[in-house]
Amino acid sequence: MERTKKNIFELTNCSLGEYREMEKLPIALMADNVRSMYNVGAMLRTADAFLIAEMIMAGITGVPPHPEISKTALGAEDSVAWRHVDDAFSEALRMREEGWKVCVLEQTHNSTMLQDFRCEKGEKYLLVVGNEVSGVDQRIVDIADVVLEIPQGGVKHSLNVSVSAGIAMWQMVQSLM
């Protein structure tokens, strides 16, 4: 069995124009006051890979163009639809009123373990991830349709926000396939 690594031409799925025209999944990602531009870029790159509809940068979350975002996004800041809002809570509330299911990635009492969550076809989902220290705004947690938690077995009690977002997006995408 040949295991030669693919070259850049074999890895290219589509052009930027083709990507923009592709149908995206009914999932939006919101970064609630994420401080690290590297994390923002990494989330954009993952959103591109999983055909996420858009990324919403809220509050102090940085936006492109920015060298640190570009370093980890590797061009995904140009492919993924993104926008900035000043207030994550107001935007989450507005989207919920428009029919989006608000899914918060956070550790709470009575949270749903990520592997037990399934997206339903025909629904739209807003995945909210939070600040690297304080997490998701409690007001958003309070209005969430579901709070998702990634089970962890080690000494540390959390994962990097971009890693957590990637794991959650993967689970959500898989449940829609």
Contacts in CASP RR format, 6 or more apart in sequence:
PFRMAT RR
TARGET T0000
AUTHOR 0000-0000-0000
METHOD contacts of the structure
MODEL  1
MERTKKNIFELTNCSLGEYREMEKLPIALMADNVRSMYNVGAMLRTADAF
LIAEMIMAGITGVPPHPEISKTALGAEDSVAWRHVDDAFSEALRMREEGW
KVCVLEQTHNSTMLQDFRCEKGEKYLLVVGNEVSGVDQRIVDIADVVLEI
PQGGVKHSLNVSVSAGIAMWQMVQSLM
13 19 0 8 1.000
14 22 0 8 1.000
16 78 0 8 1.000
16 79 0 8 1.000
19 48 0 8 1.000
19 79 0 8 1.000
20 79 0 8 1.000
22 51 0 8 1.000
23 51 0 8 1.000
24 51 0 8 1.000
24 52 0 8 1.000
24 53 0 8 1.000
24 54 0 8 1.000
24 81 0 8 1.000
25 50 0 8 1.000
25 51 0 8 1.000
25 52 0 8 1.000
25 53 0 8 1.000
25 172 0 8 1.000
25 173 0 8 1.000
25 176 0 8 1.000
26 53 0 8 1.000
26 122 0 8 1.000
26 123 0 8 1.000
26 124 0 8 1.000
26 125 0 8 1.000
26 176 0 8 1.000
27 50 0 8 1.000
27 52 0 8 1.000
27 53 0 8 1.000
27 119 0 8 1.000
27 124 0 8 1.000
27 125 0 8 1.000
27 126 0 8 1.000
27 127 0 8 1.000
27 169 0 8 1.000
27 172 0 8 1.000
27 173 0 8 1.000
27 176 0 8 1.000
28 52 0 8 1.000
28 53 0 8 1.000
28 54 0 8 1.000
28 55 0 8 1.000
28 56 0 8 1.000
28 95 0 8 1.000
28 100 0 8 1.000
28 124 0 8 1.000
28 125 0 8 1.000
28 126 0 8 1.000
28 127 0 8 1.000
29 43 0 8 1.000
29 47 0 8 1.000
29 52 0 8 1.000
29 54 0 8 1.000
29 55 0 8 1.000
29 56 0 8 1.000
29 126 0 8 1.000
29 127 0 8 1.000
29 129 0 8 1.000
29 165 0 8 1.000
29 169 0 8 1.000
30 55 0 8 1.000
30 56 0 8 1.000
30 58 0 8 1.000
30 88 0 8 1.000
30 91 0 8 1.000
30 92 0 8 1.000
30 126 0 8 1.000
30 127 0 8 1.000
30 128 0 8 1.000
30 129 0 8 1.000
31 39 0 8 1.000
31 40 0 8 1.000
31 43 0 8 1.000
31 55 0 8 1.000
31 56 0 8 1.000
31 57 0 8 1.000
31 58 0 8 1.000
31 61 0 8 1.000
31 129 0 8 1.000
31 130 0 8 1.000
31 161 0 8 1.000
31 165 0 8 1.000
32 58 0 8 1.000
32 59 0 8 1.000
32 61 0 8 1.000
32 88 0 8 1.000
32 128 0 8 1.000
32 129 0 8 1.000
32 130 0 8 1.000
32 131 0 8 1.000
32 135 0 8 1.000
32 136 0 8 1.000
32 137 0 8 1.000
32 140 0 8 1.000
33 58 0 8 1.000
33 59 0 8 1.000
33 60 0 8 1.000
33 61 0 8 1.000
33 88 0 8 1.000
33 130 0 8 1.000
33 131 0 8 1.000
33 134 0 8 1.000
33 137 0 8 1.000
34 40 0 8 1.000
34 43 0 8 1.000
34 57 0 8 1.000
34 60 0 8 1.000
34 61 0 8 1.000
34 62 0 8 1.000
34 129 0 8 1.000
34 130 0 8 1.000
34 131 0 8 1.000
34 132 0 8 1.000
34 161 0 8 1.000
35 60 0 8 1.000
35 61 0 8 1.000
35 131 0 8 1.000
35 132 0 8 1.000
36 68 0 8 1.000
36 132 0 8 1.000
36 161 0 8 1.000
37 62 0 8 1.000
37 66 0 8 1.000
37 67 0 8 1.000
37 68 0 8 1.000
37 69 0 8 1.000
38 68 0 8 1.000
38 69 0 8 1.000
38 71 0 8 1.000
38 72 0 8 1.000
38 162 0 8 1.000
39 72 0 8 1.000
39 132 0 8 1.000
39 160 0 8 1.000
39 161 0 8 1.000
39 162 0 8 1.000
40 57 0 8 1.000
40 61 0 8 1.000
40 62 0 8 1.000
40 63 0 8 1.000
40 66 0 8 1.000
40 69 0 8 1.000
40 72 0 8 1.000
40 73 0 8 1.000
41 68 0 8 1.000
41 69 0 8 1.000
41 70 0 8 1.000
41 71 0 8 1.000
41 72 0 8 1.000
41 73 0 8 1.000
41 76 0 8 1.000
41 77 0 8 1.000
41 162 0 8 1.000
42 72 0 8 1.000
42 73 0 8 1.000
42 162 0 8 1.000
43 55 0 8 1.000
43 129 0 8 1.000
43 161 0 8 1.000
43 162 0 8 1.000
43 165 0 8 1.000
43 166 0 8 1.000
44 55 0 8 1.000
44 64 0 8 1.000
44 69 0 8 1.000
44 72 0 8 1.000
44 73 0 8 1.000
44 75 0 8 1.000
44 76 0 8 1.000
44 77 0 8 1.000
44 80 0 8 1.000
44 82 0 8 1.000
45 72 0 8 1.000
45 73 0 8 1.000
45 74 0 8 1.000
45 75 0 8 1.000
45 76 0 8 1.000
46 52 0 8 1.000
46 162 0 8 1.000
46 165 0 8 1.000
46 166 0 8 1.000
46 169 0 8 1.000
47 54 0 8 1.000
47 55 0 8 1.000
47 76 0 8 1.000
47 80 0 8 1.000
47 169 0 8 1.000
48 75 0 8 1.000
48 76 0 8 1.000
48 79 0 8 1.000
48 80 0 8 1.000
50 166 0 8 1.000
50 169 0 8 1.000
50 170 0 8 1.000
50 173 0 8 1.000
51 173 0 8 1.000
52 80 0 8 1.000
52 169 0 8 1.000
53 81 0 8 1.000
54 80 0 8 1.000
54 81 0 8 1.000
54 82 0 8 1.000
54 83 0 8 1.000
55 80 0 8 1.000
55 81 0 8 1.000
55 82 0 8 1.000
56 82 0 8 1.000
56 83 0 8 1.000
56 84 0 8 1.000
56 85 0 8 1.000
56 88 0 8 1.000
56 91 0 8 1.000
57 63 0 8 1.000
57 82 0 8 1.000
57 83 0 8 1.000
57 84 0 8 1.000
57 85 0 8 1.000
58 84 0 8 1.000
58 85 0 8 1.000
58 86 0 8 1.000
58 87 0 8 1.000
58 88 0 8 1.000
58 91 0 8 1.000
59 84 0 8 1.000
59 85 0 8 1.000
59 86 0 8 1.000
59 87 0 8 1.000
59 88 0 8 1.000
61 84 0 8 1.000
62 69 0 8 1.000
62 84 0 8 1.000
63 69 0 8 1.000
63 82 0 8 1.000
63 84 0 8 1.000
64 70 0 8 1.000
64 73 0 8 1.000
64 77 0 8 1.000
64 82 0 8 1.000
65 77 0 8 1.000
69 77 0 8 1.000
70 77 0 8 1.000
72 162 0 8 1.000
85 91 0 8 1.000
88 128 0 8 1.000
88 137 0 8 1.000
88 140 0 8 1.000
89 137 0 8 1.000
89 139 0 8 1.000
89 140 0 8 1.000
89 143 0 8 1.000
92 102 0 8 1.000
92 126 0 8 1.000
92 128 0 8 1.000
92 140 0 8 1.000
92 143 0 8 1.000
93 143 0 8 1.000
95 102 0 8 1.000
95 126 0 8 1.000
96 102 0 8 1.000
96 126 0 8 1.000
96 143 0 8 1.000
96 145 0 8 1.000
99 124 0 8 1.000
100 124 0 8 1.000
100 125 0 8 1.000
100 126 0 8 1.000
101 123 0 8 1.000
101 124 0 8 1.000
101 125 0 8 1.000
101 126 0 8 1.000
101 145 0 8 1.000
101 146 0 8 1.000
102 126 0 8 1.000
102 128 0 8 1.000
102 140 0 8 1.000
102 143 0 8 1.000
102 144 0 8 1.000
102 145 0 8 1.000
102 146 0 8 1.000
103 117 0 8 1.000
103 125 0 8 1.000
103 126 0 8 1.000
103 127 0 8 1.000
103 128 0 8 1.000
103 144 0 8 1.000
103 145 0 8 1.000
103 146 0 8 1.000
103 147 0 8 1.000
103 148 0 8 1.000
103 168 0 8 1.000
103 172 0 8 1.000
104 128 0 8 1.000
104 136 0 8 1.000
104 140 0 8 1.000
104 141 0 8 1.000
104 144 0 8 1.000
104 146 0 8 1.000
104 147 0 8 1.000
104 148 0 8 1.000
105 127 0 8 1.000
105 128 0 8 1.000
105 129 0 8 1.000
105 130 0 8 1.000
105 136 0 8 1.000
105 147 0 8 1.000
105 148 0 8 1.000
105 149 0 8 1.000
105 150 0 8 1.000
105 164 0 8 1.000
105 165 0 8 1.000
105 168 0 8 1.000
106 130 0 8 1.000
106 135 0 8 1.000
106 136 0 8 1.000
106 141 0 8 1.000
106 147 0 8 1.000
106 148 0 8 1.000
106 149 0 8 1.000
107 149 0 8 1.000
107 157 0 8 1.000
107 158 0 8 1.000
108 141 0 8 1.000
108 147 0 8 1.000
108 149 0 8 1.000
110 147 0 8 1.000
111 147 0 8 1.000
111 148 0 8 1.000
111 149 0 8 1.000
112 146 0 8 1.000
112 147 0 8 1.000
112 148 0 8 1.000
112 149 0 8 1.000
113 148 0 8 1.000
113 149 0 8 1.000
113 150 0 8 1.000
113 151 0 8 1.000
114 148 0 8 1.000
114 149 0 8 1.000
114 150 0 8 1.000
114 151 0 8 1.000
114 167 0 8 1.000
114 168 0 8 1.000
114 171 0 8 1.000
115 151 0 8 1.000
115 171 0 8 1.000
117 146 0 8 1.000
117 148 0 8 1.000
117 171 0 8 1.000
117 172 0 8 1.000
117 175 0 8 1.000
118 175 0 8 1.000
119 125 0 8 1.000
119 172 0 8 1.000
119 175 0 8 1.000
119 176 0 8 1.000
121 176 0 8 1.000
125 172 0 8 1.000
127 165 0 8 1.000
127 168 0 8 1.000
127 169 0 8 1.000
127 172 0 8 1.000
128 136 0 8 1.000
128 140 0 8 1.000
128 144 0 8 1.000
129 136 0 8 1.000
129 161 0 8 1.000
129 164 0 8 1.000
129 165 0 8 1.000
129 168 0 8 1.000
130 136 0 8 1.000
130 137 0 8 1.000
130 161 0 8 1.000
131 161 0 8 1.000
132 160 0 8 1.000
132 161 0 8 1.000
141 147 0 8 1.000
148 168 0 8 1.000
150 159 0 8 1.000
150 164 0 8 1.000
150 167 0 8 1.000
150 168 0 8 1.000
152 158 0 8 1.000
152 159 0 8 1.000
158 164 0 8 1.000
159 167 0 8 1.000
END
